[in-house]
Amino acid sequence: MLGKYDETADWIAWNPDAFPKKHGEIQRAILKHSYYIVYFIQEMNRALVLAVLDGRQAPKEIRDIVEKRKPSLRPRRRAGKPL
C-alpha cells in the first residue's frame, strides 16, 4: 500500500494540476487499485497532503475531515507558477 501512496505522491509532485478539485481548492488523487484517496492543496512550491482516507466513507464525513485539516487562510499560489 505504501508503494501505491509513493507512486501517487510522485504524480502529484510532477503535475498537481492533473488532479480535480473537490472541495474548493482541495484536490484529490485516487491510489491505483484501492479505495484510498489523497486530499491535498497546492502551496507556494509544494503540494501539502491534508489526508489519506478510505473513499468508502460518507462524503460528508470526508469533507468534514479534510476541511478541518485545511491550513488557515494565507496567500497561496499554484505550485510551479511564478508570482
N, C-alpha and C positions, 0 to 999 in steps of 0.2 A: 504494500500500500504506500509506503514512503517513496518508493520509486515512481509511482504514479503522481504523487504530490510534487516530487522534484521535477519531473517532466513538465507538469502543468506550470510550476513556478518559472521554469526556464522559458516557456512560451509567453507567459505574462511579461517577463523581463524583456524579451525580444520584441514583442509587439502588443502592448497593453490595449491599444485601440481596436484590436481584433475581437475583443470580448464585449458583449452587450451590457448596457447599463440597466440595472433592475430597480434600484431604489434611489432616485435622484442621481447623484454622481457615483454611487456604489455599483461596481461592476461584478460580474460573476464568470467563473470559469469552471466547467464540469470536468472532474477527473475521469479519464477514459475508463470505460468498462466498470463503472462504480456508481453509487448513488451520492457520492460526496461532491460538494460544491465549495469552491474557494471564492470568498467575497473579498474584494479589495477596492481601494481607491488609488488614484494617481496623485502623487505629490510632486514636489519640485523635480527631483531626479530619481524618483523611485516609485515603485508600487508598494503600498502598505497593505498587507493582508490583515483583514479585520476578523475573519473567522473561517474555519473549515467545518462545514456542517453536513449532516446527513440530509439530503434533499427530500427524504420521505416525510419530514416533519410538516406540520401545518404551515402554510405560507405566512400566517400572522405571527407564529412563533419565530420563524426565521427572521422576518422583518424586525420584530422587537429586539432580538439578539443583536442583529447587525447594526441597527440604529443606535443602540446603547454603546456600541464599541466605536462608533464613528468619532474621530477626534473633534475637539471644539473647532468652531469656525475660525479659520485663519486663511490668509491669502494662499492660493494654490495655483499651480499651473500644470498643464499636461506634461507628462514625462517626455523628455526629448525635445521639447519645444522651447526655443529661446524666449526670454522676456521681451 
